[in-house]
Amino acid sequence: MLLAAGLGAPIPEEVPIVAAGVLSRAAALRWWVALPVCVGGVLSGDTILYWVGHHWGERVLNWRLVRLVLSPAREAQLTAAFRNHGVKIVFTARHVMGLRAAVFLTAGIVRVPFWKFFAIDAGAACWACRSASGSPSCSRTRSSGCSRTCTGSSAGSGSSPSSASPSGRPSRSGGAARGRDPATPNAIFDFVIGATSAERKPWHAIFRLLERDERAFAVLLAVVMVGGVATLGLVPLRPRHRIDLYHLVIWFAAYKVGVFALVTVNPRATGTYFAGALGIDMLLVFALLAMTGGGDSPFVNLFFPLVAVNAYYFGRWIGLLLTAVAGLLYWTAAWLAPPEAAWTAVVILMGLVGLPAFALGHVADRERRSRAEVERLNEELKGTLSQLQEAQQELVVAERMATVGRLSLRIAHEVRNPISAIELNAAMLEDIVRAPSDEQMKEALGLVAAIRDQVTALDALTEEYLAFARFPRPHFEEESVNHLAQELADFIRPVATRQGLTVRVEVDPTVPMMEIDRGLLRQAVLNLVKNGLEALSSGGELTIGSRLEGESVEISVSDTGGGIAAEVEPRLFEQFFTTKPQGTGLGLSITRQIAEEHGGEIRWANRAGHGATFTIRLPLRRVRADA
């Protein structure tokens, strides 16, 4: 049965080949399952739909897979074919087992029309070699325990000697990576056992693949038909018209579940499935009428909900057409099972069935039009919102460019003074060096110190401007705020001590680790510390603290200086505004930007009696931008 079938037949390049469902102890399938699949594959020659589910509503292909090692192009084509239909293939390397039965193809849930079926003798010792241009030819030998030796019909199609072991089984040293000959891109050398599984989709996720109308229609149709048959079964029938209602309800329910399963498997063909189900429903009602008394049958009432529900889905004009079909079927059933129905009864039935169906279809059509209009307006709103966002981004860029322009002018102005001082001091130093003396050397040392101070000021100025113009993207990691505060205090304490100032640290031990950009936050707090030191005179005190406040962490810098003047308050965070001769006016602006990048804010307040306190307040759990 299919042993070595197709080994000598040419296979088109566009056909991906995969062998699944191994008939052995390693396989999950039994022979009585595999045999019909193999036979069906041969008879159909196209696609087998096979469902192996772990539980209801999942697309699962969970059987053993024997993969023929093909060319990279075919492997990529096969993987893409599965991926395009929502199935993820995971190839897991296993030890090659002695397989003694046929290997067959299944397409699973995947609806790929160009799949063909192909079988091999899994117990054979060597594999067919396929050239890029034609089919291989095979000649049988009986040497080395190998039942066959395969040779290609063109150059480059022969199999590798190392592709089969002397025992007749595929060599473990072959495999997908080592057994493939780059000169023979279509050669088949080895196989591995793996497993495939689709991405698990729970029932509610698959159910949401359908539109709202389709979900409502599927449920209503099932309830109407199954419930209608069960309810009408309570009506007593004549002995010759009685039917097995219990089994009828079960079969109706199974039929509706099957329709819903088809819709779930292939949502794109929902309309076709529902149209087919409508025709079957009308014929089933007609059969019930013919078997249970024709015009006198109580099952004629099934036309009312059936036509109404389908008019809701297909529209009012289809509802009117179904009304005419229902009248015709009613008259035909009455003609087949006398007494015949009068034309007035048929007209009354059509009127009673058609009026609610037309009304319901009209309401459904209006609802669909309204929904389409809402969706259109929503799309327009999205487009407008996108345009607004683009305009906002352009405005931000324009504002930054304007700021850069002002920044360039400010840099040109600020840099000129230090450079002039450096030039003057350098000229004086040059004159002194020409005729050195003790007093002149002391003066030279002073000039060198002045040059160094000016260069330091110029460097700090440039760094601050660059930090503003090239603000980096934050990189968040879990860090300790308390450790950051202690490190800053240790860093600034030597400078403060030389100025006669005291630096204190007051941290809250309950502050946990949190996601911050340590470098940026350190720069923000350091800016506050520098401002505090500049506001202090000899004997002053600077305090760096932290505390846990609800769902936030506060980092504060307090000084005992003169506080913030009232006339300065409105412009405190304004770019380039400063009250210091050597200031850039960017320190507090950069600090606020860093706090906002962390999802927080910066506050300040004058302390009672003396000094000021600046506080950076950060959320304990950072709100992620991709959440």
Residue, then its C-alpha position, 0 to 999 in steps of 0.5 A: m500500500l503506497l510503499a515507495a509510491g511516487l518515488g519515481a514520479p516528478i514532483p513540481e517545484e511548487v509542491p511542498i512535501v511533508a510526511a506526517g502521521v508515522l504508523s509506528r509505536a512513536a505515532a499517535l495515530r492507529w492503523w485504522v485511522a491512517l489507512p483511510v487517510c492514505v486511501g483518501g489521499v490517493l483518491s482525492g489527490d488534493t487536500i485532506l481536512y483532518w482535525v485532531g483537537h485537544h478540546w473543543g474550538e482549538r486548531v491543533l495538529n499534534w501528531r508525530l511528524v516525519r520531515l523529509v529534508l528538502s532544499p531550503a527553498r521548499e522548506a521555506q515554502l512549506t513553513a510559509a504555507f503553514r504560517n499563512h493559515g495560522v499554524k506554527i510548525v516546530f521541528t524538534a530533533r529526535h533520534v531516528m527510529g526504525l519505521r516499518a510502515a508507510v508514511f502519508l501526507t495530511a494537510g490538517i486544518v490547513r486548506v492549501p489547494f496545491w497539496k499532493f499526497f506522497a508516500i515512501d517506504a520508511g524502512a528503506a535504507c536510502w532516499a530518492c534523489r531529486s534533481a532541479s530539472g527532472s525526476p530521478s531514476c532508481s535501480r535496485t541492488r542487494s548490497s550492504g543491506c540496502s534494498r535500493t540505490c538511487t541515481g539522479s537523471s542529471a548531474g548533481s542529483g546523486s545521493s551522498p554515500s554518507s546518507a545511509s548507514p550500512s544497516g539500511r537505516p538513515s544515518r544520524s550524521g546526515g540530518a538537515a544541516r550536515g546531510r544536505d549537499p549544496a550542489t544538489p538543492n533538491a536532494i533528499f538525504d535524511f529525515v527527523i521526527g518532530a511534532t507540529s502544533a498550531e497556535r492554540k486559540p481558545w473557543h472565545a478567541i475563535f468565536r470573536l473571529l466572526e462579525r457581530d451579525e454572524r455570531a448573533f445569526a448563528v446562535l439565533l438560527a440554532v436556537v430557532m430550529v432546535g428549540g422550534v422542533a423541540t417545542l412543536g413536538l409537544v403538539p399531539l400528532r396523528p398516529r400515522h404522522r408521529i415521528d421520533l422527536y428525540h432523535l430528530v432534535i439530537w440530529f438537528a442540534a448536531y447539524k447546527v453545531g456542524v454548521f457553526a464548526l465550519v464557520t469557525v474553521n473558515p470565517r471567510a466563507t461564512g456567507t456561503y455556509f449560511a446560505g447553504a444552511l438556509g437551503i437545507d433548513m427550508l428543505l428540512v421544514f418541507a420534509l417535516l410538513a410532508m411527513t406530518g400532515g402537510g397543510d395540517s402539520p404544526f411544523v408549518n410554524l417553523f417558517f415564521p422564525l426561520v424566515a425572520v432570522n434569515a431576513y435579519y442576516f440576508g436583508r429584507w429582499i431576501g426575506l421576501l424571496l424566502t416568504a414566497v419560497a415558504g408559501l410554495l413549499y407549504w402548498t407543495a407539502a399540502w399537495l403531497a399529503p392531502p388535503e390540499a391547502a387553499w390558496t387563501a391559506v397560502v396567501i395568509l401564511m405568506g403575509l404572516v411570514g413576510l411582514p415580520a421578516f420584511a420589518l426585521g430585515h429593514v431594521a437590520d439593513r438600517e442598523r448595518r448602514s448606521r454601523a457602516e456610517v459610524e465606522r466611516l466616521n470613525e476612520e475619518l476621526k482616526g485620520t484626523l487624529s493622525q493628522l493632528q498628531e503629525a502636526q503636533q510632532e511638526l510643531v514640536v520639531a519647529e519649536r525645537m528648531a527655534t530653540v536651537g536657533r536661540l541656543s546658537l545665538r546664546i552660545a555665540h554670546e556666552v562663548r565669546n566672553p570666556i574666549s576673550a578672557i583666555e586670549l587676554n590672559a594668554a597674551m599676558l602670560e606670554d609677556i611674563v614668560r619672556a622676562p621671568s621673575d619671582e613676582q612675575m611667576k606668581e602672576a603667571l600662576g594666577l593667570v594660568a588658574a584664571i585660564r583654567d577656570q574660564v576653560t572649565a566654565l566654557d566646558a560646563l556651558t557647552e555640556e549643558y547646552l548639548a544636554f539640552a539639544r541632544f536629550p537622550r532616550p531614557h533606558f530604564e533599569e531597576e535601581s536604588v534611589n537611596h543609593l543614588a542620593q548617598e552617592l551624590a552626597d559623597f560626590i559633592r561633599p569635598v567641594a562643599t567642605r572647602q566652601g564651609l558648607t554641610v551636606r546631609v543625607e536623609v533617606d527613607p529605608t522603606v523606599p524600594m527598588m524602582e525602574i529609573d534611568r540612573g544617569l539621567l536622574r543623577q543629572a537631574v538631582l545634581n542640577l538641583v544640588k548645584n543650584g542649592l550650593e550656589a545659593l548658600s553662604s559659608g556655614g549653610e546646610l544642604t540636605i538630600g533626602s528621599r521618602l515613600e509617599g503612597e504610590s510615589v517616591e520623592i527625592s528632595v534637595s533642600d538648602t538654607g539659603g535665601g529662597i526663591a524671590a517672588e519676581v523669579e517664581p513665574r520664570l523659574f523653569e523657563q529655558f535660558f532664564t537665569t539670575k546668575p552671571q555664569g548660568t545658562g538657564l537650562g538646569l531646571s528646564i533639563t531637570r523637569q524634562i528628565a522628571e517628565e520622561h520618568g512619568g513624574e514631576i518636579r515641585w518646589a517650595n520656599r521653606a518657612g524662615h529660610g531656604a527652598t526645597f525642590t522635590i522630584r516626584l516619581p511614580l513607584r510603578r512606571v507607566r510604560a509607553d507600550a502598555 
